[in-house]
Each structure stands twice: as structure tokens, then as C-alpha cells.
């Protein structure tokens, strides 16, 4: 029987695994950083919305013979900017947004129906295919990730202020609408990259799960954002290792690990709450 060290060494001799680890690492760190603000601002639904809109863009690009990543980027960036312009109104339109999401997914499936030979691409877009990423795509992801991370670093301080105390930030002259547009554009870039790893339907696993777990573990901003990136990276890389060892889908393992980490972060607090409630309960007779 091969040892785990031997298996890992063998795994890394394959070019497609090297590309997968590089791509997953780039995307996971970016998702951890962006996702922290996304959860902090209670805009997790926005990430899910952008992934559905991006699916329609990617499949539309495939239909006309263009790279799916290009269509995905174009649609998510446009949708992200539009959602940012809506500002607070976005939170009051859950039903309308849900209908748009369903329509986007339906359009994507319609486009694929016109181009039936792309069934494998549909599966990759819906559930991700990190093992199919080539070296050129890794460089594209690195370039886009660098732009998104750099832009996030520039707006991080005012964005944090606006996220925690929006009324005070507005009174101090912080441009809330502009910040919203810039941030959701950055989210759109992160979502477009995340789809390459876990697919449209599982964006939450990397974009929201690690960030939510980190915020359960610490209230310190810099510690939390670093922990969010570290958790996303660990889940992505460990998911690849487990997929190699079991032949199960990588996206499943990343999602399972994200869920398990969140439960570990949440359960202790829930248990303490139950104990306090039980201690404070009075007999009914």
C-alpha cells in the first residue's frame, strides 16, 4: 500500500495536478479575502446571484464560439456594477432578484440546448473542473486575481468603515455608492474565478463558507481576514488531495470541507448557548 507521502509526491508529478493546485490556491485566497467583506456586509446572496448571471454569459459565449471565461467575466462585471448602483435598494428586491437568477440559469440551459456538443462544458460550469485547467488559464487567473486583490486592498479601509457604520461613514463624506460599485465589481471578478474551481452552483463553498467560519472564530478584522484566506486555501488544497485519493469530485470535497469547518466553528457557541439556557430554566411545576 502506498503511503500518503508517496501518493502526494506522485500526484505532484502530473502537470494537470500542478495546474490544479496553482489555480485552486490563487482562487481560494482571493475568495477568502473578498468573501470576508461579502459576509461582513450581509451580501452573500450577491455572490450567488453573480454566479448565475455569469453562467448565462459563459454559455452564450460558447454558443457564438467565444471562450466561456470571457462571457463569464463580461456578464458578472456588468451585473456586479449594476447591483452596486442599486445600493440599499438591492436588499429590498429579493423576489425580483430570485426571478432574475432563475431566468439567468434558464437562459444558460437554453443556450446549451442550441449547442448540444458542449454538455461537458455545461457540467464544468455548473460544478467546476479544476483538474481540466491548463497553464494558460492559471496565468489568466493569477492576473485577474492580482487586479482584484490589489483593488480590494486600496478600498479596504473605507469599505470596512462603510460596512460597520454606514450612517457615520456617509456623514464623514465616504462615497457609499461608489464603494458599493467597486466592491461588487471585485466580487464579480472573484466569482468568475471561483466558478472555474467549484462551478456556478457551489460558489458558496469558497466564497462564503471560509469567511463565515472565520467571523465565528474571531472578531478581529486582520486576524479574521487572514483566517478566512487560510481556511479557503486549506479547503481547496485538501479537497484536491482527497479527490486524487478517492476519485470523487473535487467540488464535492471542497464543499464538504467548507461545511465541516463551519459546523466546527458554530457548534461550540451553540452548545454554550444551550447550556446557559438550560441553567437559566426554571422548573414548570
Residue pairs with C-beta under 8 A, 6 or more apart in sequence:
2 10
7 244
7 245
8 241
11 17
11 241
11 244
12 18
12 21
15 135
16 131
16 132
16 133
17 131
17 240
17 244
19 133
19 134
19 135
19 137
19 138
20 130
20 131
20 133
20 240
20 250
21 237
21 240
22 138
22 142
23 130
23 133
23 137
23 138
23 141
23 196
23 197
24 130
24 197
24 236
24 237
24 239
24 240
25 233
25 236
25 237
26 138
26 141
26 142
26 145
26 193
27 141
27 145
27 190
27 193
27 194
27 196
27 197
27 206
27 236
28 197
28 206
28 210
28 229
28 232
28 233
28 235
28 236
28 237
29 145
29 149
29 229
29 232
29 233
30 145
30 148
30 149
30 190
30 193
31 190
31 193
31 194
31 206
31 207
31 210
31 232
32 206
32 210
32 211
32 214
32 225
32 228
32 229
32 230
32 231
32 232
32 233
33 149
33 152
33 225
33 228
33 229
34 148
34 152
34 186
34 187
34 190
34 207
35 47
35 190
35 206
35 207
35 208
35 210
35 211
35 228
35 232
36 211
36 214
36 215
36 224
36 225
36 228
36 229
37 152
37 156
37 159
37 160
37 163
37 183
38 44
38 46
38 47
38 187
38 207
38 208
38 211
39 208
39 211
39 212
39 215
40 160
40 163
40 164
40 211
40 215
41 163
41 183
42 91
43 184
43 187
44 204
44 207
44 208
44 212
45 94
45 97
46 80
46 83
46 90
46 184
46 187
47 187
47 190
47 191
47 203
47 204
47 207
47 208
48 101
48 203
48 204
49 79
49 83
49 97
49 100
49 101
50 76
50 79
50 80
50 83
50 184
50 187
50 188
50 191
51 76
51 191
51 194
51 195
51 200
51 201
51 203
52 101
52 104
52 105
52 200
53 75
53 76
53 79
53 100
53 101
53 104
54 71
54 72
54 73
54 75
54 76
54 79
54 188
54 191
54 192
54 195
54 200
55 72
55 104
55 105
55 108
55 125
55 126
55 195
55 200
56 75
56 104
56 105
56 107
56 108
56 111
57 71
57 72
57 73
57 74
57 75
57 76
58 68
58 69
58 71
58 72
58 75
58 108
58 125
58 195
59 68
59 71
59 107
59 108
59 109
59 111
59 112
59 115
59 118
59 122
59 125
60 71
60 75
60 107
60 108
60 111
61 67
61 68
61 70
61 71
61 72
61 74
62 68
62 71
62 111
62 112
62 115
62 118
62 121
63 111
63 112
63 114
63 115
68 121
68 125
69 137
69 140
69 192
69 196
72 125
72 192
72 195
73 144
73 188
73 189
73 192
76 188
76 189
76 191
76 192
77 185
77 188
77 189
77 192
79 188
80 181
80 184
80 185
80 186
80 187
80 188
80 191
81 181
81 184
81 185
81 188
83 90
83 184
84 177
84 180
84 181
84 182
84 183
84 184
84 185
85 177
85 180
85 181
86 93
87 176
87 177
87 180
90 97
105 200
108 122
108 125
109 122
112 118
112 119
112 121
112 122
123 129
124 132
124 199
125 195
125 199
125 200
126 199
126 200
126 201
127 198
127 199
127 201
127 202
127 249
127 251
128 195
128 196
128 197
128 198
128 199
128 202
128 250
128 251
129 196
129 199
130 196
130 197
130 198
130 240
130 250
130 251
131 243
131 250
133 141
133 196
137 196
141 193
141 196
144 189
144 192
144 193
145 189
145 193
147 189
148 186
148 189
148 190
148 193
151 182
151 185
151 186
152 159
152 183
152 186
155 179
155 182
155 183
158 169
158 174
158 179
159 179
159 183
160 221
161 168
161 169
161 172
161 174
162 169
162 170
162 174
162 176
162 179
166 176
169 176
170 176
190 207
191 203
191 207
194 203
194 206
194 207
195 203
197 206
197 236
197 250
197 251
197 254
198 205
198 206
198 250
198 251
198 254
198 255
199 251
202 251
202 254
202 255
204 258
205 235
205 251
205 254
205 255
205 258
205 259
206 232
206 235
206 236
206 254
206 258
209 231
209 232
209 235
209 255
209 258
209 259
209 261
209 262
210 228
210 229
210 231
210 232
210 235
210 258
210 261
211 228
211 232
212 262
212 265
213 227
213 228
213 231
213 258
213 261
213 262
213 264
213 265
214 224
214 225
214 227
214 228
214 231
214 265
215 224
215 228
216 262
216 265
216 266
216 269
217 224
217 227
217 265
218 224
218 227
231 261
234 257
235 254
235 257
235 258
235 261
236 254
238 253
238 257
239 250
239 251
239 253
239 254
239 256
239 257
240 250
240 253
242 248
242 253
242 257
243 249
243 250
243 252
243 253
246 253
